[in-house]
Amino acid sequence: MTPAELSQAVQAAVSAAVEAGELTVTVPEHVTVERPKNRDHGDYATNVALQLAKPAGKPPRAVAELVAARLREVTGIAKVDIAGPGFLNITLDAASAGELARTIVAAGEAYGRNEALKGLKINLEFVSANPTGPIHIGGVRWAAVGDSLARILRATGADVTTEYYLNDAGVQISKFAASLHAAANGRPVPADGYVGEYIGDIAKAITDSVPGLLDLPEDEQRSVFREQGLALMVAEIKRSMEEFGTHFDVWFSEKSLHDSGAVGKSIERLREQGHVFDQDDAIWLRTTDFGDDKDRVLIKADGDTTYFAADAAYYLSKRDRGSEVSVYMLGADHHGYVNRLKAIAACAGDDMNRNIEVKIGQFVKMLRDGEEVRMSKRAGNIITIDDVVDWIGVDAARYTLARSSTDSTITLDINLLTSQTSENPVFYIQYAHTRMCGVRRKAESMGITKGSAEDFKPELLSTEWESELLGALADFPRVLAKAGELREPHHVARYLEEDVARKYHRFYDHCQILPKGDEEVTDLTRARLWLADATRTVVANGLALLGVSAPERM
């Protein structure tokens, strides 16, 4: 019996009590059942009686008794106890608990997927670094977290569009073009320009592809360097993202907002909402009405539009393209953007607490031999995504960056993350998967199979270690739903490590799976092979959602 099936059983018990006239309440659409921290309290617990007590006009324990009486008649439930003010502690019989192993193996890659966010249309924007240089280490964190989150959201039923916002308009692009132009002509890069080997590499690529470029007038040269430099840099960013396993459905151009007139149209739309005003020859958005620390200029007195005006047009574009929730994942230096972006949504008539979410990721540091690594030869003054991949690999980078809450600063220790020890989190979880695959290979070499589903005897999985592991596997759909609802992929990684892998190792150490010597192959042997295969399935599914490989050998 899965937690979802048990939830339905509790719901049916409530419904039966209502139909019998014993309770006068609205039957809840969903009943939460959770694994209790103390295993003496049963396999699952629910507080449904406490939730229904007030509308039912009865004490919680009286409601609990009515529900418990019906649950005790359900096949697969061995015992129902009432604890405290009215909690229901439910114990499954061994066969019902062990049945989960067959369910997981049969579901395969689909196990864990659910409809917690069914139909919700989400625009998920992340990384979005200026296309003026390689992706730096802060962007690498969002590449890992954002892509993992997109996979998790889709696994929980959401309709997700992943998006990269190209800041391809404005002063920074002009500085980038000026830097390329200077490098190509053998001049020093401007003081406020970009440095690093990549500037020289791009400048040379452009001059090689455009014969006679340096003979053109200076302004024409700068125009070519701007256009082609931007195209080459964007191509480089796309390459890095794809090699990191991160995919974007949309690459959205800021410049397109200006060229299409969307910025001007968005200002008029906001004016119609009553939040645009004119002052000091400039046009403003009254964001202070919605918690911003000051009102924001949309068009300056000289007629130039601001970055904020483009931000407003971009938000409206997302909504026009069908986004119900727009999620922005921004770097650690963007705290000031939270209130102003939410204020844009409110000024547009949206719910700033529902239609827009702004996540801020904290800083990432890298250590080698105990010393912080600060510089990249190619980029000059930053560590790039290619540096990270070269030093620790895609799997280690993605897993380590996704396994911690983005609210916390994280340190990537190169020595640790390239070691084959249990202290290395990615090695620990991948090794657990290879160990599970190793059991299957050894069984096959001995001519042993887990047998057909009809021959599986789930009631034999009755030890405390088997029960503990089955409970962890049953929790996977709930963990995915929680990670999606909170927009926090680290819950999946921590679950794989601290719940599944740890409990599998305990099961492996205490429960002999395969026969030794002349021992016979028994139904218990086959039942434990089912459990090992179910565990392997959950680990592989979880790693896939984090964009990390599940190797069969290491």
Buried (B, 14 or more C-beta within 10 A) or exposed (E): BBBBBBBBBBBBBBBBBBEEEBBEBEBBEEBBBEBBEEEEBBBBBBBBBBBBBEEBEBEBBBBBBBBBBBBEEBEBBBBBBBBEEBBBBBBBBBBBBBBBBBBBBEBEEEBBBBEBBEEBBBBBBBBBBBBBBBBBBBBBBBBBBBBBBBBBBBBBBBBBBBBBBBBBBBEBBEBBBBBBBBBBEEEEBEEEBBBBEBBBBBBEBBBEEBEEBEEEEEEEBBBBBBEBBBEBBBEBBBEBBEEBBBBBEBBBBBBBBBEEEBBBEBBEBBBEEEBBEEEEEBBBBBBEEBEBEEBBBBBBEEEEBBBBBBBBBBBBBBBEBEBBBBBBBBBBEBEEBBBBBBBBBBBBBBEBEEBBBBBBBBBBBBBEEEEEBEEBEBBBEBBBBBBBBEBBBBBBBBBBBBBBBBEEEBEBBBEBBBEEEEEBBBBBBBBBBBBBBBBBEEBEEEEBEBBEEEEBBBBBBBBEBBBBBBBBBBBBBBBBBBBBBEBBBBBBBBBBBEBBBBBBBBBBEEBEBBBEEEEEBEEBBBBBBBBBBBBBBBBBBBBBBBBBBBEBEE
